[in-house]
């Protein structure tokens, strides 16, 4: 009498799925560094560490940081054309009439580059250094 292997394979597969579900802690995460600084005042730059889930966006890292660090707060506003914009950091808000805003930069080996997308779209790399810089713009 031949024993069918299909039920045994099904049970084995089910056991593997259950084990994966019980041991899987969600997406992997990795650290990033954040610095908050200002071009407009003598404030000492503030450094923070946060983490981003694999494939996650900067907004998630900022929210995670806000939940774990009492001295870090931020707000965003939604622009219909550009999405989420960083509005304030640690109580300091950009002001259109004063031409101030929060510039978001990435630093690598001493080179700074402005992000080409906002915090709701930008996907940081592992150990990336993000700078939130309070700055001013000039109208042309």
C-alpha positions in Angstrom: 0.0 0.0 0.0 1.5 3.3 -1.1 1.5 6.2 1.3 0.5 9.5 -0.2 3.1 12.3 0.5 0.8 15.2 -0.3 -0.8 15.4 3.2 2.7 15.1 4.8 4.0 17.9 2.6 1.0 20.1 3.4 1.5 19.6 7.1 5.2 20.3 6.8 4.5 23.5 4.8 1.9 24.6 7.4 4.4 24.1 10.2 7.0 26.2 8.3 4.5 29.0 7.9 3.6 28.9 11.6 7.3 29.0 12.6 8.0 31.9 10.2 5.0 33.8 11.6 6.1 33.2 15.2 9.7 34.2 14.6 9.3 37.0 12.1 9.6 40.4 13.9 8.6 42.4 10.9 10.8 44.3 8.4 14.5 44.7 9.3 15.5 48.1 10.5 18.7 50.0 10.4 20.1 53.1 12.1 20.4 56.6 10.7 21.8 59.8 12.3 20.0 63.1 12.4 21.4 66.6 13.2 19.3 69.7 13.8 21.0 72.9 13.1 20.3 76.6 12.2 21.9 79.0 9.8 20.1 81.8 11.5 21.1 81.5 15.2 24.0 80.4 17.3 22.2 77.3 18.4 24.5 74.3 19.1 23.7 71.5 16.6 21.7 68.7 18.2 22.4 65.1 17.3 20.0 62.2 17.4 19.9 58.6 16.4 16.9 56.9 14.9 16.0 53.9 12.8 14.2 53.2 9.5 12.6 50.0 8.5 13.9 48.5 5.3 12.1 50.4 2.4 10.8 52.9 4.9 10.7 56.7 4.5 12.3 59.5 6.6 8.9 60.4 8.1 8.8 57.1 9.9 12.3 57.7 11.4 11.2 61.2 12.5 8.1 59.8 14.1 10.0 57.0 15.8 12.5 59.6 17.1 9.7 61.8 18.4 8.2 58.9 20.3 11.4 57.9 22.0 13.2 61.3 22.6 11.4 63.8 24.7 13.6 66.7 23.4 12.7 66.1 19.8 9.5 67.3 18.3 8.4 68.1 14.7 5.3 69.0 12.7 4.5 68.7 9.1 2.0 70.3 6.8 0.5 68.9 3.6 1.0 70.9 0.4 -1.4 69.8 -2.4 1.4 70.0 -4.9 4.5 68.9 -3.0 3.1 66.5 -0.3 4.3 66.6 3.3 6.6 69.5 4.2 8.6 69.8 7.4 6.9 72.7 9.2 8.7 72.9 12.5 11.4 71.2 14.5 11.8 71.5 18.3 9.3 74.5 18.3 11.0 76.5 15.6 8.8 76.9 12.5 9.5 78.2 9.1 7.7 81.4 8.1 6.9 82.4 4.6 6.9 86.1 5.4 10.4 85.8 6.9 11.5 83.5 4.1 12.6 80.8 6.5 12.2 77.0 6.1 13.6 73.7 7.2 16.1 72.5 4.6 16.7 68.7 4.5 20.2 67.5 3.6 22.1 64.3 3.4 25.8 64.3 4.3 28.3 61.8 3.0 32.0 62.1 3.5 31.7 65.8 4.2 29.6 66.5 1.1 26.1 67.8 1.6 23.3 67.3 -0.9 19.7 68.6 -0.7 17.1 65.9 -0.8 15.1 65.9 -4.1 12.0 64.6 -2.4 10.2 65.3 0.9 10.1 63.4 4.2 7.1 61.4 3.1 9.0 59.9 0.0 12.7 59.9 0.9 14.1 56.5 1.8 17.3 56.9 3.8 20.1 54.4 3.5 21.7 52.5 6.5 23.8 54.8 8.6 22.9 57.8 6.5 23.4 61.3 8.1 20.4 63.5 7.7 20.6 67.2 8.5 17.6 69.3 9.3 18.8 72.9 8.8 16.8 76.0 9.6 17.6 78.4 6.8 16.4 81.3 4.7 15.7 81.7 1.0 15.9 84.7 -1.3 13.3 85.4 -3.9 14.5 86.2 -7.4 
